[in-house]
Amino acid sequence: MTSEIRIVAILQAKPGQAAAVENAMRAIVAPSRAEPACHFYTPHRDPSHEGRYVFIERWASREALAEHEETAHFKQLLSDLEGLLSEAPQIMILEELPLA
């Protein structure tokens, strides 16, 4: 059985690279949302921390996320972000806690 997962991915731009990070993030949104197993895919800016960006995503399953990571647009994002981040992205894969 597969279950829906949520992703929180935190990216920290190097000083002076925020615009380039935003452009890279914007470019992946439409093709990711077009994937059948994508339920939610939205980039965010953290107004309390300069240069911090957060993707919040929902995927049908871990398998769907793995398929997303093999797409040309995801690989392009990784390429576009190369050299723009001050540290490796923090990636959290979450499953909803069942209530009772």
C-alpha positions, 0 to 999 in steps of 0.5 A, a space after each residue: 500500500 502506498 500513502 500520500 507524503 508531504 515534502 518540506 524542502 528548505 533552501 538557503 540562497 548565498 548572499 546576492 543569489 536570491 533572484 537566481 534561486 527564485 527564478 530556478 524555483 519558478 521554472 519547476 512549478 508548472 511541469 511539477 504540477 502537471 505530473 499526475 501524482 503531484 497533489 500540491 507543489 508551491 514555493 515560498 519565501 521566508 520573510 523573516 530570514 533573507 534568502 530562505 525559500 521553502 517548497 511545500 509539496 504533496 505527492 501520491 506516494 514515495 514512488 511518485 516522489 522518486 519518479 519526480 526526482 528522475 524528471 528532466 525538470 527536477 534535474 534542471 532545477 538541481 543544475 540551476 541551483 548549483 553554486 547558488 545555495 549556501 548549504 545543502 537543501 534540508 529535505 523532510 519527507 512527512 507522512 500524516 499522523 493518523 488521528 485515532 
